């Protein structure tokens, strides 16, 4: 790698002063995929935990993440970098730790993004076969989706924001319609059993947090767009707070509506029997097949929105690391539209390779036959389940480390901010997030829906730890071999 920065006229950097609070808020919410969470995440949480405490669990997680956001957004006013976590850890703990964090971020965001492709391909191929009698391999639709996501990724970021904004608005609309029908049905009345704190603070608390936190992954991505924000010092904090509050309240309310619509005494068993299909079965019974079909298509749209949001995040991490020489400088290249096109192409290429690997494993090498389940569930039981849970674990760990980095950054100069912002909130949220990460590791077998642990139970979370270690070692190598480059790690380009 060369220590010289890339200065070609075609690489002017990311587009500047492009995104306002609404755009970034919508892209953050898109990564969280509200319709997917309500249809899939809520039912999974009820089914696995066997507890009615799911709605309050979403509120508790939102409180923890809001606590994290106090220091995180405060630091965003002083560190503006497309590789948000990477830069924060480098500036707050140390450059080797920052490089370690950057690899964790790349692994986690890629795992989340590529894993979602498995559910996208499965859902779309299943829907088309049911409605049109057209049988098609799940991976065909994934390949086409990768192309569309890639095209949006190399164009102006505000184009992605407009597409994602439309999809998110439709997601909210359809979930609100479901909530209305749920309260109207209420077979056991408008019960508040799911809002009883005793339902949350019991033996299932740890599981509720473990399965609920994945619903918020992507909320932290606002800082990734800081270089493209209209006013980084105000836009990113406002968008981050808005996103976590909106999705926290929305998830909690919709989970409560779910319990009311099915009945508190029936929601756990119904979730175990029907899984993510429960919402669509419910709406089919009370409206029409057409309405349920529209909801299914919007569910697919929800997955697409999340795919695009995570793709954008990965591309910007590649860009940031390439710009500072931590990765090859070619990743710092941007298009005339100000998009990190090399990072975007790299993410799309990686997704194609991984999807091809899973497709071959399932269809050619007998992986689907080895599952004790129907063959068509292969992409969901493997690709989606394995990778998204790995990604969620990595992001929780990264947020925990970043919280301590915030404390380290302000310990040297508190910038006149209060101890609550610079000490109490970062340390408290850091401890809570690390505890949550440990809970995830302890329950990883359950998250993978395994009766007995196998190699994936340890290898998948091990990838996160390995990435952290390899990154730290690479940071020390850069310090020894390229001291000038090492000094610029996490510095980015000042606005």
PLY file of the C-alpha trace (Angstrom):
ply
format ascii 1.0
element vertex 495
property float x
property float y
property float z
element edge 494
property int vertex1
property int vertex2
end_header
0.00 0.00 0.00
1.21 3.48 -0.75
1.39 6.09 1.98
0.38 8.76 -0.52
-3.24 9.79 -0.55
-5.36 9.45 -3.63
-5.70 12.84 -5.31
-7.19 12.16 -8.73
-9.76 14.64 -9.92
-12.29 11.87 -10.44
-12.08 11.00 -6.73
-13.45 14.13 -5.15
-14.78 12.24 -2.18
-18.30 11.60 -0.94
-21.06 14.02 -1.86
-21.30 16.80 0.71
-24.25 18.62 2.31
-26.69 16.16 0.71
-28.68 14.48 3.49
-30.98 16.14 6.01
-32.47 14.75 9.23
-35.48 13.06 7.53
-33.29 11.30 4.94
-30.82 9.90 7.46
-33.60 8.96 9.89
-35.39 7.01 7.17
-32.20 5.20 6.11
-31.55 4.24 9.72
-35.10 2.94 10.12
-34.84 1.12 6.78
-31.89 -0.89 8.09
-34.02 -1.97 11.05
-36.76 -3.19 8.63
-39.88 -2.42 10.73
-42.29 -4.73 8.89
-39.80 -7.59 9.01
-39.30 -7.05 12.73
-43.01 -6.97 13.54
-43.86 -9.98 11.35
-40.76 -12.04 12.11
-38.90 -10.64 15.11
-41.93 -10.20 17.37
-43.29 -13.69 16.75
-39.84 -15.23 17.15
-39.36 -13.45 20.47
-42.74 -14.61 21.78
-42.07 -18.17 20.56
-38.54 -18.57 21.92
-38.87 -16.70 25.21
-42.35 -18.02 26.05
-42.91 -14.68 27.75
-45.38 -11.82 27.37
-42.61 -9.35 28.19
-41.64 -8.76 24.55
-43.27 -5.29 24.18
-41.56 -3.94 27.31
-38.37 -5.64 26.17
-38.32 -3.42 23.09
-38.73 -0.36 25.31
-35.89 -1.47 27.60
-33.58 -2.02 24.64
-34.56 1.39 23.25
-33.65 2.96 26.60
-30.25 1.22 26.63
-29.54 2.32 23.06
-30.70 5.87 23.77
-28.26 5.86 26.67
-25.55 4.75 24.24
-26.60 7.48 21.82
-25.93 10.20 24.42
-22.17 9.83 24.16
-22.17 8.44 20.63
-23.93 11.47 19.16
-21.88 13.86 21.30
-18.71 12.41 19.80
-20.19 12.65 16.30
-20.01 16.44 16.66
-16.21 16.26 16.93
-15.35 13.20 14.80
-16.82 13.24 11.29
-15.91 10.07 9.43
-17.75 7.65 7.12
-16.15 4.80 9.09
-17.95 5.85 12.26
-17.16 3.06 14.75
-13.66 2.66 13.32
-12.85 6.33 13.80
-14.47 6.57 17.24
-12.57 3.60 18.63
-9.31 4.78 17.06
-9.70 8.26 18.57
-11.03 7.11 21.94
-9.10 3.92 22.75
-6.24 3.68 20.29
-5.44 3.17 16.62
-4.87 -0.62 16.78
-8.22 -1.04 18.53
-9.78 1.18 15.85
-8.46 -1.05 13.07
-9.76 -4.06 15.01
-13.14 -2.38 15.27
-13.14 -1.67 11.55
-12.81 -5.38 10.72
-15.58 -6.23 13.18
-17.75 -3.60 11.48
-17.04 -4.99 8.02
-17.78 -8.55 9.12
-20.93 -7.56 11.01
-22.46 -5.27 8.38
-21.64 -7.69 5.56
-23.09 -10.60 7.55
-26.30 -8.68 8.23
-26.65 -7.58 4.62
-25.82 -10.87 2.94
-27.83 -12.89 5.45
-30.98 -10.91 4.65
-30.61 -11.96 1.01
-31.41 -15.52 2.11
-34.80 -14.51 3.51
-35.45 -12.21 0.53
-34.87 -14.94 -2.05
-36.88 -17.51 -0.08
-39.86 -15.20 0.47
-40.07 -13.96 -3.11
-39.67 -17.37 -4.76
-42.24 -18.89 -2.39
-44.73 -16.09 -3.07
-44.38 -16.34 -6.85
-44.83 -20.09 -6.79
-47.92 -19.84 -4.59
-49.57 -17.13 -6.70
-48.36 -17.82 -10.24
-47.35 -21.46 -10.11
-43.89 -20.36 -11.17
-41.23 -22.44 -9.42
-37.87 -20.70 -9.31
-34.65 -21.09 -7.31
-34.33 -18.69 -4.41
-30.88 -17.56 -5.52
-32.16 -16.29 -8.89
-34.04 -13.43 -7.21
-31.11 -12.73 -4.92
-28.77 -12.25 -7.89
-31.23 -9.84 -9.51
-31.62 -7.99 -6.21
-27.85 -7.70 -5.79
-27.71 -5.98 -9.18
-30.45 -3.48 -8.26
-28.88 -2.76 -4.86
-25.50 -2.32 -6.52
-26.86 0.15 -9.08
-28.42 2.27 -6.34
-25.19 1.99 -4.34
-23.06 3.63 -7.04
-25.50 6.51 -7.57
-26.11 9.60 -5.44
-26.96 8.71 -1.87
-30.08 10.87 -1.92
-31.52 8.54 -4.59
-31.19 5.66 -2.14
-32.72 7.86 0.53
-35.80 8.55 -1.62
-36.31 4.87 -2.46
-35.84 3.79 1.15
-38.07 6.59 2.42
-40.92 5.39 0.22
-40.52 1.79 1.33
-40.32 2.71 5.01
-43.49 4.81 4.74
-45.31 1.83 3.22
-43.96 -0.46 5.95
-45.28 1.81 8.69
-48.63 2.11 6.96
-49.17 -1.63 6.67
-48.13 -2.31 10.27
-50.47 0.42 11.52
-53.30 -1.20 9.57
-52.43 -4.53 11.21
-52.37 -2.88 14.66
-55.85 -1.45 14.08
-57.25 -4.85 13.08
-55.48 -6.47 16.04
-57.09 -4.14 18.58
-60.42 -4.52 16.81
-60.18 -8.33 17.08
-58.96 -8.55 20.71
-60.47 -11.96 21.57
-59.56 -11.46 25.24
-60.24 -7.74 25.31
-57.69 -4.90 25.21
-55.53 -6.72 27.71
-52.48 -5.02 29.22
-50.97 -8.33 30.34
-48.02 -7.80 27.98
-47.34 -4.41 29.60
-46.97 -5.84 33.10
-43.34 -5.31 34.26
-43.47 -8.71 35.95
-43.69 -10.27 32.47
-40.35 -8.68 31.55
-38.29 -8.87 34.73
-38.37 -12.61 35.10
-36.28 -15.61 34.04
-36.77 -14.78 30.33
-35.29 -11.25 30.56
-31.95 -12.27 29.07
-33.58 -14.04 26.13
-35.93 -11.12 25.49
-32.95 -8.78 25.24
-30.95 -11.20 23.08
-33.73 -11.71 20.55
-34.98 -8.12 20.68
-31.72 -6.26 20.14
-31.35 -7.51 16.56
-34.49 -5.50 15.71
-32.55 -2.29 16.33
-29.42 -3.12 14.35
-28.71 -0.30 11.96
-29.87 2.43 14.37
-26.22 3.38 14.92
-25.56 3.89 11.19
-26.44 7.58 11.17
-22.84 8.59 11.87
-21.73 6.70 8.75
-23.45 9.42 6.69
-21.86 12.27 8.65
-19.67 13.40 5.75
-22.73 13.57 3.50
-25.01 15.28 6.03
-26.13 18.87 5.51
-24.99 19.77 9.01
-23.01 16.87 10.58
-22.94 18.41 14.06
-26.74 18.59 14.25
-28.16 16.29 11.57
-26.60 13.02 12.79
-27.54 13.39 16.50
-31.11 14.42 15.68
-31.54 11.57 13.18
-30.11 8.99 15.59
-32.33 10.02 18.49
-35.37 10.24 16.22
-34.75 6.78 14.78
-34.23 4.93 18.08
-37.23 6.60 19.72
-39.53 6.02 16.75
-38.64 2.35 16.23
-38.55 1.62 19.97
-42.08 2.94 20.51
-43.32 1.47 17.24
-42.00 -2.03 18.00
-43.30 -1.98 21.56
-46.77 -0.80 20.53
-47.02 -3.28 17.64
-45.84 -6.19 19.82
-48.52 -5.27 22.35
-51.08 -5.07 19.51
-49.96 -8.54 18.40
-50.61 -9.94 21.87
-54.03 -8.28 22.01
-55.01 -9.40 18.50
-54.16 -13.05 19.07
-54.90 -13.04 22.79
-52.33 -12.99 25.62
-53.06 -16.61 26.51
-52.59 -17.72 22.88
-49.80 -15.51 21.47
-46.87 -17.71 22.54
-48.33 -20.95 21.20
-49.61 -19.28 18.01
-46.16 -17.78 17.39
-44.54 -21.17 17.82
-46.96 -22.79 15.37
-47.13 -20.15 12.62
-43.93 -18.14 13.10
-43.58 -15.08 10.82
-46.64 -16.19 8.84
-48.86 -15.40 11.84
-49.39 -11.78 10.81
-50.38 -12.73 7.26
-52.66 -15.56 8.43
-54.33 -13.13 10.84
-54.91 -10.54 8.12
-56.15 -13.13 5.61
-58.76 -14.33 8.10
-59.98 -10.80 8.85
-59.64 -9.02 5.53
-58.90 -10.80 2.27
-56.22 -12.76 0.48
-55.49 -9.66 -1.61
-54.66 -7.56 1.45
-52.44 -10.32 2.83
-50.68 -10.58 -0.56
-50.02 -6.85 -0.59
-48.59 -7.14 2.90
-46.35 -10.00 1.78
-45.00 -7.93 -1.10
-44.34 -5.04 1.28
-42.57 -7.53 3.55
-40.26 -8.28 0.62
-39.90 -4.52 0.11
-38.93 -4.19 3.76
-36.13 -6.69 3.23
-34.96 -4.80 0.15
-34.83 -1.55 2.11
-32.67 -3.18 4.79
-30.40 -4.67 2.11
-29.83 -1.25 0.57
-29.20 0.44 3.91
-26.60 -2.11 5.01
-25.00 -2.08 1.55
-24.52 1.68 1.83
-22.93 1.24 5.26
-20.42 -1.37 4.05
-19.47 0.72 1.00
-18.68 3.70 3.23
-16.56 1.64 5.60
-14.54 0.39 2.63
-14.19 3.99 1.46
-13.04 5.28 4.84
-10.47 2.50 5.31
-9.18 2.90 1.77
-8.86 6.67 2.14
-6.63 6.25 5.19
-4.58 3.39 3.75
-5.71 0.75 6.23
-7.05 -1.10 3.19
-5.93 -0.68 -0.45
-6.30 2.91 -1.65
-8.52 1.82 -4.52
-11.44 1.63 -2.08
-11.24 5.43 -1.68
-12.41 6.00 -5.24
-15.76 7.70 -5.67
-17.95 8.37 -8.67
-18.82 11.79 -10.06
-22.05 11.48 -8.08
-20.01 11.27 -4.86
-20.74 7.59 -4.23
-18.06 5.15 -2.99
-18.35 3.04 -6.14
-15.42 0.70 -5.51
-16.68 -0.12 -2.02
-20.15 -0.64 -3.45
-18.90 -2.99 -6.16
-16.77 -4.85 -3.61
-19.77 -5.42 -1.34
-21.92 -6.62 -4.24
-19.16 -8.96 -5.40
-18.73 -10.39 -1.92
-22.48 -10.94 -1.67
-22.47 -12.79 -5.02
-19.66 -15.07 -3.88
-21.33 -15.94 -0.56
-24.74 -16.48 -2.19
-23.13 -18.73 -4.80
-21.48 -20.71 -2.00
-24.77 -21.27 -0.18
-26.61 -22.07 -3.43
-24.02 -24.70 -4.37
-23.98 -26.10 -0.83
-27.74 -26.45 -0.79
-28.57 -27.50 -4.35
-25.43 -29.29 -5.55
-23.61 -30.66 -2.54
-26.64 -31.91 -0.65
-26.77 -29.32 2.12
-30.52 -28.92 1.80
-31.09 -32.67 2.06
-29.04 -32.84 5.24
-31.44 -30.50 7.07
-34.23 -31.99 9.09
-36.63 -29.63 7.31
-38.09 -29.00 3.84
-35.42 -28.22 1.23
-36.94 -24.84 0.36
-36.14 -23.60 3.90
-32.39 -24.01 3.33
-31.59 -20.29 2.73
-33.58 -19.29 5.82
-32.24 -21.94 8.20
-28.63 -21.41 7.12
-27.77 -18.23 5.27
-30.28 -15.92 6.93
-30.14 -17.37 10.45
-26.39 -17.88 10.60
-25.29 -14.57 9.14
-27.81 -12.14 10.61
-27.25 -13.45 14.13
-23.50 -13.20 13.61
-23.90 -9.64 12.37
-26.08 -8.65 15.30
-23.55 -10.07 17.76
-20.75 -8.12 16.08
-22.64 -4.84 16.13
-23.56 -5.19 19.81
-19.90 -5.83 20.66
-18.85 -2.87 18.51
-21.34 -0.55 20.19
-20.07 -1.66 23.60
-16.46 -0.95 22.63
-17.47 2.37 21.06
-19.21 3.44 24.27
-15.92 3.04 26.16
-14.18 4.86 23.31
-16.49 7.84 23.86
-15.40 7.93 27.50
-11.73 7.74 26.42
-12.16 10.53 23.88
-13.75 12.99 26.29
-11.50 12.02 29.20
-8.71 14.01 27.57
-10.94 17.00 26.84
-14.59 17.06 27.83
-15.27 19.97 25.44
-17.27 21.65 28.20
-19.89 18.89 28.18
-21.53 17.51 31.30
-20.26 14.40 33.18
-23.55 12.69 32.25
-22.68 13.00 28.54
-18.96 12.23 28.76
-18.71 9.74 31.65
-21.92 8.30 33.10
-23.95 7.53 29.95
-21.01 6.10 27.94
-19.73 3.86 30.75
-23.18 2.65 31.81
-24.25 1.88 28.24
-20.89 0.25 27.53
-21.29 -2.14 30.45
-24.89 -2.96 29.50
-23.97 -3.61 25.86
-21.03 -5.86 26.77
-23.33 -7.79 29.12
-25.80 -8.11 26.24
-23.00 -9.40 23.99
-22.10 -12.04 26.58
-25.77 -13.04 26.76
-25.80 -13.41 22.98
-22.76 -15.68 23.09
-24.32 -17.74 25.86
-27.54 -18.18 23.89
-26.09 -18.47 20.39
-27.14 -22.09 20.06
-30.72 -21.06 20.78
-30.49 -18.18 18.33
-29.48 -20.65 15.63
-32.42 -22.89 16.63
-30.10 -25.83 17.33
-31.04 -28.71 19.59
-27.35 -29.47 20.10
-24.37 -27.19 19.46
-22.33 -27.85 16.33
-19.36 -26.23 14.66
-21.40 -23.18 13.57
-22.29 -22.44 17.20
-18.66 -21.54 17.84
-17.25 -20.63 14.43
-19.78 -17.90 13.62
-19.30 -15.76 16.75
-15.63 -16.71 16.57
-15.40 -14.80 13.29
-16.23 -11.61 15.19
-13.53 -12.19 17.80
-11.03 -13.23 15.12
-11.74 -10.07 13.14
-11.08 -7.95 16.21
-7.78 -9.70 16.93
-6.56 -9.64 13.32
-7.43 -5.95 13.05
-5.55 -5.08 16.23
-2.48 -6.99 15.00
-2.70 -5.22 11.63
-2.83 -1.91 13.46
0.44 -2.70 15.24
1.99 -3.79 11.93
1.05 -0.44 10.40
2.60 1.34 13.38
5.88 -0.48 12.83
5.96 -0.46 9.02
4.13 2.74 8.06
4.28 5.21 10.95
3.12 8.20 8.87
0.04 6.32 7.70
-0.54 5.01 11.22
-0.73 8.53 12.62
-3.66 9.34 10.29
-5.81 6.38 11.30
-9.27 7.55 12.30
-8.60 11.13 11.22
-10.53 11.09 7.94
-10.98 14.40 6.18
-12.05 17.42 8.27
-15.06 19.29 6.97
0 1
1 2
2 3
3 4
4 5
5 6
6 7
7 8
8 9
9 10
10 11
11 12
12 13
13 14
14 15
15 16
16 17
17 18
18 19
19 20
20 21
21 22
22 23
23 24
24 25
25 26
26 27
27 28
28 29
29 30
30 31
31 32
32 33
33 34
34 35
35 36
36 37
37 38
38 39
39 40
40 41
41 42
42 43
43 44
44 45
45 46
46 47
47 48
48 49
49 50
50 51
51 52
52 53
53 54
54 55
55 56
56 57
57 58
58 59
59 60
60 61
61 62
62 63
63 64
64 65
65 66
66 67
67 68
68 69
69 70
70 71
71 72
72 73
73 74
74 75
75 76
76 77
77 78
78 79
79 80
80 81
81 82
82 83
83 84
84 85
85 86
86 87
87 88
88 89
89 90
90 91
91 92
92 93
93 94
94 95
95 96
96 97
97 98
98 99
99 100
100 101
101 102
102 103
103 104
104 105
105 106
106 107
107 108
108 109
109 110
110 111
111 112
112 113
113 114
114 115
115 116
116 117
117 118
118 119
119 120
120 121
121 122
122 123
123 124
124 125
125 126
126 127
127 128
128 129
129 130
130 131
131 132
132 133
133 134
134 135
135 136
136 137
137 138
138 139
139 140
140 141
141 142
142 143
143 144
144 145
145 146
146 147
147 148
148 149
149 150
150 151
151 152
152 153
153 154
154 155
155 156
156 157
157 158
158 159
159 160
160 161
161 162
162 163
163 164
164 165
165 166
166 167
167 168
168 169
169 170
170 171
171 172
172 173
173 174
174 175
175 176
176 177
177 178
178 179
179 180
180 181
181 182
182 183
183 184
184 185
185 186
186 187
187 188
188 189
189 190
190 191
191 192
192 193
193 194
194 195
195 196
196 197
197 198
198 199
199 200
200 201
201 202
202 203
203 204
204 205
205 206
206 207
207 208
208 209
209 210
210 211
211 212
212 213
213 214
214 215
215 216
216 217
217 218
218 219
219 220
220 221
221 222
222 223
223 224
224 225
225 226
226 227
227 228
228 229
229 230
230 231
231 232
232 233
233 234
234 235
235 236
236 237
237 238
238 239
239 240
240 241
241 242
242 243
243 244
244 245
245 246
246 247
247 248
248 249
249 250
250 251
251 252
252 253
253 254
254 255
255 256
256 257
257 258
258 259
259 260
260 261
261 262
262 263
263 264
264 265
265 266
266 267
267 268
268 269
269 270
270 271
271 272
272 273
273 274
274 275
275 276
276 277
277 278
278 279
279 280
280 281
281 282
282 283
283 284
284 285
285 286
286 287
287 288
288 289
289 290
290 291
291 292
292 293
293 294
294 295
295 296
296 297
297 298
298 299
299 300
300 301
301 302
302 303
303 304
304 305
305 306
306 307
307 308
308 309
309 310
310 311
311 312
312 313
313 314
314 315
315 316
316 317
317 318
318 319
319 320
320 321
321 322
322 323
323 324
324 325
325 326
326 327
327 328
328 329
329 330
330 331
331 332
332 333
333 334
334 335
335 336
336 337
337 338
338 339
339 340
340 341
341 342
342 343
343 344
344 345
345 346
346 347
347 348
348 349
349 350
350 351
351 352
352 353
353 354
354 355
355 356
356 357
357 358
358 359
359 360
360 361
361 362
362 363
363 364
364 365
365 366
366 367
367 368
368 369
369 370
370 371
371 372
372 373
373 374
374 375
375 376
376 377
377 378
378 379
379 380
380 381
381 382
382 383
383 384
384 385
385 386
386 387
387 388
388 389
389 390
390 391
391 392
392 393
393 394
394 395
395 396
396 397
397 398
398 399
399 400
400 401
401 402
402 403
403 404
404 405
405 406
406 407
407 408
408 409
409 410
410 411
411 412
412 413
413 414
414 415
415 416
416 417
417 418
418 419
419 420
420 421
421 422
422 423
423 424
424 425
425 426
426 427
427 428
428 429
429 430
430 431
431 432
432 433
433 434
434 435
435 436
436 437
437 438
438 439
439 440
440 441
441 442
442 443
443 444
444 445
445 446
446 447
447 448
448 449
449 450
450 451
451 452
452 453
453 454
454 455
455 456
456 457
457 458
458 459
459 460
460 461
461 462
462 463
463 464
464 465
465 466
466 467
467 468
468 469
469 470
470 471
471 472
472 473
473 474
474 475
475 476
476 477
477 478
478 479
479 480
480 481
481 482
482 483
483 484
484 485
485 486
486 487
487 488
488 489
489 490
490 491
491 492
492 493
493 494
